[in-house]
Amino acid sequence: MIKKINLGVLISGSGNTLQNFIDQIEQGKLIATIQVAISSKPNAAGLDKARKHGTPTAVVPYSNYKNVDTFSQAITTELDKYPIDLITLAGFVHFYKIPEKYKGKVMNIHPGLIPAFCGHHYYGNKVHEAVINYGAKVSGCTVHFADNVYDNGPIIIQRTVPVLDDDTPHSLAARVFQEECESYPEAIRLFAAGRLKIEGRKVRILKP
């Protein structure tokens, strides 16, 4: 029997990744419960998506906190109200300083192939603009365990897409997002099944 995993989802904007999780759960492809969706912005569209599906929400406005420590503690306080197995960063644009108890239990997805086009200022369409401007021939997405350095934790899954000559950041983003919709739930399923083993910088996927 597959164990249901309890997710905490951190968002800042549209909530497209959150919606993908909801869709996958409703289709029976992801055996999970989203315990809470926490937004760093009070007007994030993703909050409406969560509420529409009966998911508890919380808002921890980044602008209300004087530093990353107090902001991160407020996020952790909200997460601690629920039984969370895995925290998923889903278009969360702020730095979340991970406390000891959640180390190895936080995932992020980046719309590029880490270690290229990643780090503090690379998110959303900025990644796709940089990929196109550099003349890269492939791009993709990376699911990784998050640590307390931007886009640094060990990589779980990467998927690639071609960069076409006539691509715009919008068209490339759409192609990459299709891969994100498959790879993030896959990584969550592997985590839930106990099949991810972190060995230094590498993640070994264990056989079932």
C-alpha positions in Angstrom: 0.0 0.0 0.0 1.3 3.4 -1.0 1.7 5.8 2.0 0.0 9.1 1.6 2.4 12.0 2.0 1.6 15.3 3.8 2.8 18.4 1.9 3.4 22.0 2.9 3.5 24.2 -0.2 5.2 27.6 -0.3 4.1 30.0 -3.0 4.5 33.6 -4.0 2.5 34.0 -7.2 0.3 32.3 -9.7 0.2 28.9 -8.0 0.6 27.0 -11.2 2.8 24.4 -9.6 0.3 24.1 -6.7 -2.5 23.6 -9.2 -0.5 20.9 -10.8 -0.2 19.1 -7.5 -3.9 19.5 -6.9 -4.7 18.1 -10.4 -2.3 15.1 -9.9 -3.9 14.3 -6.5 -7.4 14.5 -8.0 -6.3 12.2 -10.8 -4.9 9.7 -8.4 -1.4 10.1 -9.8 0.0 11.7 -6.6 -1.0 10.1 -3.3 -0.8 13.2 -1.1 -2.6 15.7 1.1 -1.7 19.4 0.8 -1.9 20.3 4.5 -1.3 24.0 3.9 -0.3 26.5 1.2 1.7 29.4 2.5 2.2 32.6 0.5 4.8 35.3 0.9 2.5 37.7 -0.9 -1.1 38.4 0.4 -2.5 38.9 -3.2 -0.9 35.8 -4.7 -3.3 34.1 -7.2 -2.2 30.8 -5.9 -4.1 31.4 -2.6 -7.4 31.4 -4.6 -6.5 28.1 -6.2 -5.8 26.6 -2.8 -9.0 27.9 -1.3 -11.1 26.7 -4.2 -10.0 23.2 -3.4 -10.4 23.4 0.3 -6.7 23.6 1.1 -5.9 25.6 4.3 -3.9 28.8 3.5 -1.7 31.2 5.4 0.0 34.4 4.4 3.4 35.4 5.8 4.2 38.7 4.0 7.9 39.0 3.3 7.7 42.8 3.6 6.6 42.6 7.2 9.8 41.1 8.4 13.2 42.8 9.0 15.4 39.9 8.0 15.4 36.4 6.6 15.6 34.8 10.1 12.4 36.3 11.4 10.6 35.7 8.1 11.8 32.1 8.0 10.7 31.5 11.6 7.2 32.8 10.8 7.0 30.4 7.9 8.2 27.5 10.2 5.6 28.5 12.8 2.8 28.1 10.2 4.2 24.8 8.9 4.4 23.5 12.5 0.6 23.7 12.8 0.3 20.8 10.5 1.7 17.2 10.1 4.2 17.9 7.3 6.3 15.2 5.7 7.7 17.3 2.9 7.9 21.0 2.2 7.7 21.9 -1.5 8.8 25.3 -2.8 6.5 26.1 -5.7 7.4 29.4 -7.3 8.5 30.7 -3.9 10.7 33.7 -4.7 12.1 34.4 -1.2 14.8 32.7 0.8 13.5 30.3 3.4 16.1 29.4 6.0 15.5 25.8 6.7 15.6 24.7 10.4 17.4 21.6 11.4 14.2 19.5 11.8 13.3 20.1 8.2 16.7 19.4 6.6 16.4 16.8 3.9 12.6 17.5 3.8 12.5 20.5 1.6 12.3 20.3 -2.2 12.5 23.0 -4.9 12.0 23.1 -8.6 14.1 25.5 -10.8 13.1 26.3 -14.4 16.6 25.7 -15.7 19.4 23.1 -15.6 21.3 23.7 -12.4 24.1 24.7 -12.1 23.5 26.8 -15.2 21.3 30.0 -15.0 20.5 29.7 -11.3 21.1 31.5 -8.0 19.7 34.5 -6.2 18.4 36.6 -9.2 17.4 33.8 -11.5 13.8 32.9 -11.2 10.7 32.8 -13.6 11.2 34.4 -17.0 14.6 35.8 -16.0 15.9 32.2 -16.3 14.4 31.8 -19.8 15.6 35.2 -21.0 19.1 34.3 -19.9 19.0 30.9 -21.6 17.9 32.5 -24.9 20.3 35.4 -24.7 23.2 33.1 -24.0 22.4 31.0 -27.1 22.0 27.7 -25.2 20.6 24.9 -27.2 18.9 23.0 -24.4 17.2 24.0 -21.2 14.8 22.2 -18.8 14.0 21.9 -15.2 15.7 20.7 -12.0 14.1 19.2 -8.9 16.5 19.3 -6.0 16.6 19.1 -2.2 16.8 22.6 -0.9 19.4 23.7 1.6 20.4 27.1 2.9 22.1 28.3 -0.3 20.1 29.4 -3.3 19.6 26.6 -5.9 22.4 24.6 -4.3 21.0 21.3 -2.8 21.5 17.9 -4.3 19.7 17.2 -7.6 16.9 14.6 -7.7 15.6 14.8 -11.3 16.4 16.9 -14.4 14.4 17.0 -17.6 15.5 18.8 -20.8 13.8 20.6 -23.6 15.3 22.0 -26.8 15.7 25.8 -27.1 14.3 26.7 -30.5 15.6 29.5 -32.8 12.3 31.5 -32.5 11.7 30.9 -28.8 10.6 33.8 -26.6 10.9 33.6 -22.8 7.2 32.8 -22.7 7.3 30.0 -25.2 10.3 28.4 -23.6 8.7 28.7 -20.2 5.6 26.9 -21.4 7.7 24.0 -22.8 9.8 23.8 -19.6 6.7 23.9 -17.4 5.3 20.8 -19.1 8.4 19.0 -17.9 8.0 20.5 -14.4 4.5 19.1 -14.2 5.9 15.6 -14.6 9.2 15.8 -12.7 8.1 17.5 -9.5 5.3 14.9 -8.7 7.7 12.1 -9.7 10.3 13.4 -7.1 7.6 13.6 -4.4 6.5 10.0 -5.2 10.1 8.8 -4.9 10.5 10.7 -1.6 7.2 9.2 -0.2 8.4 5.7 -1.2 11.6 6.2 0.7 13.6 5.8 -2.5 15.8 8.9 -2.3 19.1 8.6 -0.6 21.3 11.7 -0.2 25.0 10.9 -0.5 26.9 14.2 -0.3 26.1 16.2 -3.4 24.4 13.2 -5.1 20.9 11.7 -4.7 20.7 8.0 -5.4 17.3 6.7 -6.5 16.9 3.3 -4.9 15.2 0.4 -6.6 11.6 -0.3 -5.4 
